[in-house]
Amino acid sequence: INQDLLLLDIIESLVECIIITDENGLIVYASKVVEHIFGFPFDIIKGTNSKSWFSMLMSRSGIWTGMLTHRDGHLIPMNGSTSITPDHAHPGCMPFTHVIHDLTVQK
């Protein structure tokens, strides 16, 4: 079993949106659900500053609640968490993993 592919399959099956940013806030990965929830395909947001698209994402570990904007302009209630995820392949790099949960159904 290829553990990397298995992990990617698990991430892509989640209803939560997973976004990974580098230490400068540039988006390096977003799960497929980012397009469903926010209307932004990964190809458009890859390599851009996360604050341009997702103002609530933090540059430190923590939990947050707030509103994020869909591509069409409507607001989406969200909660999420941000954690620092050391990159063992690149010592000194400290990317952030953001897990975002859409609260629309609960509202």
Secondary structure, DSSP 8 states (H G I E B T S, - for coil): --HHHHHHHHHHH-SSEEEEE-TTSBEEEE-THHHHHHS--HHHHTTSBHHHH-TT--SSSEEEEEEEE-TTS-EEEEEEEEEE---TTSTT---EEEEEEE-GGG-
